[in-house]
Amino acid sequence: MVRPSLRTKSIGTKVTETEYARLERAAQGSGKTLGEWCREVMLACVNGEQSKAYQAGDAQAVMAEVVALRTILLNVLFKQANGEGITAEQMQKLIERADAEKLKKAMERLRQAKPKEG
């Protein structure tokens, strides 16, 4: 019987508060601890693979853009349906608001779409 290799070595690095929060969100999004997620990403990188963690990040990025586009489109269409126009300044504010909220909304939608375990 072959025994699995024990993990006896560790790797450490310093990150900013913002970087840490982003890493933590990515790990949570894939349902892993931060350490497990980092290990998976690093090993996938050296093995020339795209990790599941990256795939989850890709899904989050795509969903965030879809959510932002949906927000912008619905707001513009609503204004037009009511006979209103939209100025360049209003459009810029709408884009900025959609961009500021897109990741949070995308994460919520992805969590809602995830099948329930149990």
C-alpha positions in Angstrom: 0.0 0.0 0.0 1.4 3.4 -1.0 1.2 6.1 1.5 0.3 9.6 0.3 3.0 12.2 0.7 2.6 14.4 3.7 2.7 18.1 3.3 5.6 19.3 5.4 6.8 22.4 3.6 5.1 25.8 3.7 5.2 28.9 1.5 4.5 32.4 2.8 4.0 35.8 1.2 2.9 39.3 2.2 -0.1 40.9 0.6 -2.0 44.2 1.1 -5.4 44.3 2.9 -7.1 44.7 -0.5 -5.2 41.8 -2.1 -6.0 39.6 0.9 -9.7 40.4 0.7 -9.7 39.6 -3.1 -7.9 36.3 -2.5 -10.3 35.4 0.4 -13.3 36.2 -1.8 -11.9 34.0 -4.6 -11.4 31.1 -2.2 -14.8 31.5 -0.7 -16.3 31.6 -4.2 -14.8 28.2 -4.9 -15.8 26.8 -1.5 -12.3 26.3 -0.2 -10.2 27.7 2.6 -7.7 30.4 1.5 -4.8 27.9 2.0 -6.4 25.2 -0.1 -7.3 27.6 -2.8 -3.8 29.1 -3.0 -2.2 25.6 -3.1 -4.5 24.6 -6.0 -3.8 27.8 -7.9 0.0 27.5 -7.4 0.2 23.8 -8.3 -2.0 24.3 -11.4 0.3 27.1 -12.5 3.5 25.0 -12.3 1.7 22.0 -13.9 0.7 24.2 -16.8 -3.0 23.7 -16.0 -5.9 26.1 -15.5 -7.1 25.4 -12.0 -10.7 25.1 -11.0 -10.1 28.3 -8.9 -9.3 30.2 -12.1 -12.3 28.7 -13.8 -14.5 30.0 -10.9 -12.8 33.4 -11.2 -13.6 33.4 -15.0 -17.2 32.7 -14.3 -17.3 35.5 -11.7 -15.8 37.9 -14.2 -18.2 37.0 -17.0 -21.2 37.1 -14.7 -20.1 40.5 -13.3 -19.9 41.9 -16.9 -23.3 40.4 -17.7 -24.8 41.9 -14.6 -23.4 45.4 -15.3 -24.6 45.3 -18.9 -28.1 44.2 -17.8 -28.2 47.0 -15.3 -27.2 49.6 -17.9 -29.5 48.2 -20.6 -32.6 48.0 -18.4 -32.1 51.5 -17.1 -31.6 53.0 -20.6 -34.6 51.1 -21.9 -36.8 52.1 -19.0 -36.0 55.8 -19.7 -36.7 55.4 -23.4 -40.0 53.6 -22.7 -41.0 56.6 -20.7 -40.1 59.0 -23.5 -37.0 60.3 -21.7 -33.6 60.6 -23.2 -30.3 60.1 -21.4 -27.4 62.6 -21.4 -23.8 61.6 -21.7 -23.3 62.6 -18.0 -26.2 60.4 -16.9 -24.9 57.5 -18.9 -21.4 57.9 -17.4 -23.0 57.8 -13.9 -25.0 54.8 -14.8 -21.9 53.0 -16.0 -19.9 53.9 -12.9 -22.7 52.7 -10.6 -23.1 49.4 -12.6 -19.3 48.8 -12.5 -19.2 49.5 -8.7 -21.9 47.0 -7.9 -21.3 44.3 -10.6 -19.0 42.0 -8.7 -21.1 41.9 -5.5 -24.3 41.3 -7.6 -22.5 38.6 -9.7 -21.3 36.8 -6.6 -24.9 36.8 -5.2 -26.3 35.4 -8.4 -23.7 32.7 -8.6 -24.3 31.7 -5.0 -28.1 31.5 -5.7 -27.5 29.4 -8.8 -25.2 26.9 -6.9 -27.0 23.7 -6.2 -27.8 23.1 -2.5 -25.9 20.3 -0.9 -27.6 17.9 1.4 
